Amino acid sequence: MLRGDIAAFGKTDFDAADSESQSLDVRRAAEDAVRRAAGVLTFAKPDEPAVQELRRLYDAVASLVLPS
């Protein structure tokens, strides 16, 4: 109801807050996934093709996803 009242006056601050919250959730999910992949790579057999592919993926995205 409050959102409807605010929207009626043209204020969309809640929309921006929802978008930021969703972006943060997506970011955290990506960070968690990259950390899980790092854990898997620690114990995986490096000569397996699937592990090699996971390593390439991890190397490509870890520096972009994980905080420095």
C-alpha positions in Angstrom: 0.0 0.0 0.0 2.8 2.4 0.9 4.5 1.7 -2.5 1.3 2.5 -4.2 1.0 5.8 -2.4 4.5 6.7 -3.2 4.2 5.7 -6.8 1.1 7.8 -7.1 3.3 10.8 -6.3 6.0 9.8 -8.8 8.7 8.7 -6.3 10.3 5.4 -7.1 13.0 5.2 -4.5 11.8 1.8 -3.5 12.4 0.5 -7.0 16.0 1.7 -6.8 16.5 0.1 -3.4 15.0 -3.2 -4.7 17.2 -3.2 -7.7 20.3 -2.5 -5.6 19.3 -5.3 -3.2 18.9 -7.7 -6.0 22.2 -6.7 -7.5 23.9 -7.3 -4.2 22.2 -10.7 -3.9 23.4 -11.6 -7.4 27.0 -10.4 -6.5 27.0 -12.5 -3.3 25.8 -15.6 -5.2 28.5 -15.1 -7.8 31.2 -14.7 -5.1 30.0 -17.8 -3.3 30.0 -19.9 -6.5 33.6 -18.8 -7.4 34.7 -19.7 -3.9 33.0 -23.1 -4.1 34.8 -23.7 -7.5 38.1 -22.8 -5.8 37.4 -25.4 -3.1 36.5 -28.1 -5.7 39.7 -27.3 -7.7 41.8 -27.8 -4.6 40.8 -31.5 -4.4 40.0 -32.3 -8.0 42.2 -34.3 -10.4 43.8 -31.7 -12.7 44.1 -34.1 -15.6 40.3 -34.6 -16.0 38.7 -32.6 -18.8 35.9 -31.3 -16.7 38.3 -30.1 -14.1 40.4 -28.4 -16.7 37.3 -26.6 -18.0 36.4 -25.5 -14.5 39.9 -24.2 -14.0 39.7 -22.1 -17.2 36.3 -20.7 -16.0 37.6 -20.0 -12.5 40.7 -18.3 -13.9 38.6 -16.2 -16.2 36.1 -14.9 -13.7 37.7 -15.0 -10.2 39.5 -11.7 -10.5 36.3 -10.0 -11.8 34.0 -11.5 -9.2 35.9 -11.7 -5.9 36.7 -8.6 -4.0 40.4 -7.6 -4.2 
